[in-house]
């Protein structure tokens, strides 16, 4: 059984995951409106992943006998100035999400809530990948600078990304 503290924090994480999906949709919108469909696709897939993460937390709460409490989202994100700006903001956002996952793990460890620790291990591994992905894109965009040919090549590369739901563990 989840403690009230851990349940409240898991419910808050569901909210954060849904806000992340919204944030990435806002980034997708920027790229759609600037005729960069590959970049838009990248963030469309990011938003799909965040909804999957929210669903994973949602299902876990019910598996553990808790109740999900969906709350209003704090909608953010529409002040973007460039592809680099967006990926830098996405990297900072992923660092925030990582800090949240670590916070949840700290609580689960303190409470010796082993099922939650096991579930959160998947998210910790996921966050390593998420931060690395964003760091790589930031580095590429910095190297690209004002080179439109390189930007369009990166756009084409990002257009091939698809969302694949991770296999059940």
Secondary structure, DSSP 4 states (H G I P E B T S, - for coil): ---HHHHHHHHHHHHHHHHHHHHHHHHHHHHHHTT-HHHHHHHHHHHHHHHHHHHHHHHHHHHTT----------------SHHHHHHHHHHHHHHHHHHHHHHHHHHHHTT-HHHHHHHHHHHHHHHHHHHHHHHHHHHHHHHTT-HHHHHHHHHHHTT----PPPP-
